[in-house]
Amino acid sequence: MGAYKYMEELYKKKQSDLLRFLLRIRCWQFRQLTAVHRASRSTRPDKARRLGYKKKQGMVIYRTRVKRGGRKRPVAKGICYGKPKSAGVKSLKFQRSIQSVAEERVGRACGGLRVLNSYWVGADAVYKYYEVICVDPAHKCIRRDPRINWIVGAVHKHRELRAVTSAGKKNRGMGKGHKFSKVIGSSRRANWKRRNTLSLKRYR
């Protein structure tokens, strides 16, 4: 087994004494930093490489933190006008994962970069910490590399805001196989609408 494989096996046992100590120290360090900041190197190089990261020019890693817990409805003094059905404030659940929110925040902060992927690096009582792999589409090292230059195309601007990244796709219920037949055609709603719309072709 290579070094990366050892690291992978280590991270599968997060409640081991070694990992608990390491994560505690790291979370303390991350707490002292700003909410979105550039990381000089990946905290988990094995995971980053599995998600497409290479230590080369044009690829950077940003670390961010997102508050844990569910979503609270943003209403003044907790007053929801309307029917009792929409009167809740506290026990609401956000439809996307915290990881996709982390990607979105980095994508907004670094508008010129493309978000490739992200991974978990730690959590404490208040925050979850993620590292987001970003790619510079204007850099020659990226534009000349046939394995990554697909991301240079204009259609890949702000993938994270349109839930096209891996974390975003999970929240949309996208996937392959018989379990995901209800989302063929971009989304569950589009799929339902297509199947339930009567289309009568007219000859002209």
Solvent accessible surface area in square Angstrom, and as a share of the most:
residue,aa,sasa,rsa
1,M,147,0.65
2,G,48,0.47
3,A,78,0.60
4,Y,106,0.40
5,K,83,0.35
6,Y,133,0.50
7,M,56,0.25
8,E,38,0.17
9,E,57,0.25
10,L,72,0.36
11,Y,12,0.04
12,K,125,0.53
13,K,132,0.56
14,K,80,0.34
15,Q,159,0.71
16,S,40,0.26
17,D,120,0.62
18,L,98,0.49
19,L,0,0.00
20,R,146,0.53
21,F,110,0.46
22,L,57,0.28
23,L,22,0.11
24,R,155,0.57
25,I,86,0.43
26,R,51,0.18
27,C,6,0.03
28,W,146,0.51
29,Q,89,0.40
30,F,6,0.02
31,R,105,0.38
32,Q,104,0.46
33,L,69,0.34
34,T,94,0.55
35,A,46,0.36
36,V,44,0.25
37,H,31,0.14
38,R,150,0.55
39,A,6,0.05
40,S,103,0.66
41,R,164,0.60
42,S,13,0.08
43,T,21,0.12
44,R,17,0.06
45,P,42,0.26
46,D,3,0.01
47,K,54,0.23
48,A,0,0.00
49,R,106,0.39
50,R,120,0.44
51,L,43,0.21
52,G,32,0.31
53,Y,18,0.07
54,K,85,0.36
55,K,153,0.65
56,K,64,0.27
57,Q,119,0.53
58,G,11,0.11
59,M,13,0.06
60,V,22,0.12
61,I,4,0.02
62,Y,42,0.16
63,R,23,0.08
64,T,1,0.01
65,R,49,0.18
66,V,7,0.04
67,K,128,0.54
68,R,107,0.39
69,G,58,0.56
70,G,59,0.56
71,R,100,0.36
72,K,126,0.54
73,R,67,0.24
74,P,109,0.69
75,V,51,0.29
76,A,84,0.65
77,K,190,0.80
78,G,38,0.37
79,I,82,0.42
80,C,28,0.17
81,Y,188,0.71
82,G,69,0.66
83,K,155,0.66
84,P,122,0.77
85,K,195,0.83
86,S,52,0.33
87,A,51,0.39
88,G,34,0.33
89,V,25,0.14
90,K,148,0.63
91,S,96,0.62
92,L,47,0.23
93,K,147,0.62
94,F,89,0.37
95,Q,156,0.69
96,R,71,0.26
97,S,41,0.26
98,I,39,0.20
99,Q,45,0.20
100,S,4,0.02
101,V,24,0.14
102,A,0,0.00
103,E,1,0.00
104,E,29,0.13
105,R,114,0.42
106,V,0,0.00
107,G,1,0.01
108,R,155,0.57
109,A,67,0.52
110,C,18,0.11
111,G,46,0.44
112,G,59,0.57
113,L,37,0.19
114,R,24,0.09
115,V,1,0.01
116,L,15,0.07
117,N,24,0.12
118,S,4,0.03
119,Y,3,0.01
120,W,61,0.21
121,V,0,0.00
122,G,0,0.00
123,A,34,0.26
124,D,25,0.13
125,A,98,0.76
126,V,74,0.43
127,Y,46,0.17
128,K,53,0.23
129,Y,4,0.01
130,Y,13,0.05
131,E,0,0.00
132,V,0,0.00
133,I,0,0.00
134,C,1,0.00
135,V,0,0.00
136,D,40,0.21
137,P,15,0.09
138,A,74,0.57
139,H,57,0.25
140,K,110,0.47
141,C,50,0.30
142,I,0,0.00
143,R,115,0.42
144,R,175,0.64
145,D,22,0.11
146,P,111,0.70
147,R,192,0.70
148,I,15,0.07
149,N,57,0.29
150,W,106,0.37
151,I,0,0.00
152,V,32,0.19
153,G,32,0.31
154,A,71,0.55
155,V,113,0.65
156,H,45,0.20
157,K,112,0.47
158,H,62,0.28
159,R,26,0.10
160,E,7,0.03
161,L,68,0.34
162,R,122,0.45
163,A,14,0.11
164,V,46,0.26
165,T,1,0.00
166,S,53,0.34
167,A,6,0.05
168,G,2,0.02
169,K,91,0.38
170,K,150,0.63
171,N,53,0.27
172,R,84,0.31
173,G,23,0.22
174,M,48,0.21
175,G,40,0.39
176,K,193,0.82
177,G,55,0.53
178,H,158,0.71
179,K,158,0.67
180,F,70,0.29
181,S,44,0.29
182,K,126,0.54
183,V,5,0.03
184,I,108,0.55
185,G,38,0.36
186,S,67,0.43
187,S,39,0.25
188,R,145,0.53
189,R,194,0.71
190,A,38,0.29
191,N,2,0.01
192,W,161,0.56
193,K,129,0.55
194,R,135,0.49
195,R,149,0.54
196,N,90,0.46
197,T,80,0.47
198,L,146,0.73
199,S,77,0.50
200,L,137,0.68
201,K,175,0.74
202,R,174,0.64
203,Y,220,0.84
204,R,234,0.85
